[in-house]
Amino acid sequence: MALHFEPDEFANRLQMLTAKMAEEKLDALLLFAQESMYWLTGYDTFGYCFFQTLVVKADGTMALLTRSADLRQARHTSILENIHIWVDRVNADPTMDLKDLLDEMDLLGARIGVEYDTHGMTGRVARLLDAQLSTFGQMSDASYLVSRLRLVKSPTEVAYVERAASLADDAFDAALALTGPGASEADILAAMQGAVFSGGGDYPANEFIIGSGADALLCRYKAGRRKLEATDQLTLEWAGAYAHYHAGMMRTIVVGEPTHRHRELYSAARETIQAIETVLRPGHTFGDVFDMHAKIMDERGLARHRLNACGYSLGARFSPSWMEHQMFHVGNPQEIEANMSLFVHMIIMDSDTGTAMTLGQTYLTTTDAPRALSRHSLDFVNK
């Protein structure tokens, strides 16, 4: 089997999950998030673009319902033994197969939690599921149960995050070697992704973000490439990925002579990220991190140019996004604990002057000060 963790680690995770289920008084849990299945069993696939679910009972019994294309995938990459197949056919409704499976598992009338808030659960599937199970048992939204358990990383997970961070650094080195007047975004992007692959890494859970000129103010990937001019700006957001664990980074590189506005925005970004390091530790919340971000940005008159979030938890994630549920935004009560891997980003987009500035890196929290996982400094980058 292609497992990335020892059996004892999977056993500990299952014990953590069943203990939480008992606390929530759940008889069973239906997992639809691929990262939940991966964390709990090692199951590694992109087959969640179709219907599949992992049933976990309160006693630790597990059963996977998936398509035939993923049967061998599940056997090869996971600890799962009880695998059921629903058959592709015209007007197929796999929630009927799920209902039969739940009945076989003696769950009629049970309290069943469901992971609704995930890319593995489409609106259509949710409607079919609710229609089939509304009279079968007592259904409840348990979208964040496993997600919260995944926040604190085990020693093996920390090692994977550190490896991912090293790959992210390699990708930045590759970008820096090519960036300058006349450089092609296509070549830069190819070099960055190639560095991750050459280092033994994986595809990231979403595309690397690259944009220059006016596109440097965008926060998402888009199609189309250009070449850098003699005076330009290049925004990059990327992640190293190893065993699906991510470590994000973000930079805006100024090509040619920087403007006063570039320097001004960089100063604000660096001051803010350094201030955040003082609250990115136990005793504070995710909301505290955002409040520090907003305070400094707003004091500098940048309220219109900042975002309403300044980072998020990172871990093992699958397409279409490497972002975890837990984000740094106003009022988030999630407490910071040791051994969380957290991506902090400063994104300042001044559309009035057409100026972009970003600064971001991944931290591992400790019992005291956070540890930056990148070997690169936070210095202004000018090529």
Steps between C-alpha positions, in 0.01 A plus 500: 500500500610858425458637851667816630436427869556213739201285611522640854445853370186399313380317813555812710308713252206260502501504880499883498211500255282247683560686825379820336201316351408375848525857630266613220274196562537375142443136412661540158673754281487532120828639371489667159817713526791324334746647750296345783521158338872547433568606860303212647597215266763614249251472211646711219296581188331772299195274469306731732396687185242220486285370784686324776478495877677338792269379776652504848304344787538593864670167567770576241358283221561655157355434155573682174239539226657601169517423127675205337777728371609564859483145633868425443594855596342450840658158549845625402514835680297443816446278802139443394377144462123546476447654154164512321437597138202684356443435130510770233172491310234726351325702772723348765430613857787375718329636811265201467806272518617699802166456672521125447856497635399696810215256557746207475718678757204509741467880490124531446374774732856605588641849556711559188737792441572612144788698349298743290754783467746338262577490129418129507134583571313663214163665542338219305656236724388688812141510375501130409661410832252695707208356303619143556599529865256752645278221632783248545675670791567829672733701274725786611771720349842377617703677232778620730541207738796339323620836368560624855677178600738550208608846619772376737765304314674182613882474484479318167265763362734776618784330311288496183411868542868583545583306184226690317646828625842406366342431162324837510839663558645307206216628284572859604869454421402381154276803449764747618755354260276584203321819606609821329425718197384287208440189709200286411235420759472160332869422561480620860192291571650191336820537702311539829278197449791303361706568813225348716471192281877457475519512879256211534194714563143484377252705304365773727130498585451813289693676228798722574397865471709711266429845363704797383416857406131563566453127564728526805198634689304177453468242778411204280656307214378583152593381153736704283869591519705813435864605507634735763583852397803705607294646783242256632354317797452125538275344765552133583307279739598138510544201727740216535304175529625171640277200575219754440623721787541863397722790599400827337702806409415833337711785362473797270826554311567846362686506168700811430482811716243466781246776543454684828162324531665158470737588783217642709279194461790265564578681825140454613500132402822423685400695811169315511637149452761560771229627735291192426790281615440639852146355510553189289541287809296320768286734708368674189235422239481509122287811543781669695731448202256673267442782746872575508505498120203734472627736772834573336369511145216733594727728701706541185194591298489169313154377598376522139801314367526203742296181505251373757720202589876471543570129490384155603596157621686276257532125493425206272247629250357398163378700200357753447659687793787465744320727751362342817167603656669687786594849382631821656192720479306721737350325801642151440517344850723209397783482754859477386681191625851366459578299185259676268627585151363845416542710188509875565470732200501875464320598179474869415350583162481874424280525193517880511869500410518151349748389767520148643687383808484162670703321764421156640649187651405191699567469873504208739360603835678400820430546870653846459607696190406360158769356276515620140551197275657685208874552465429821307490834678208743487718761328375714211565319170622712209632356174 
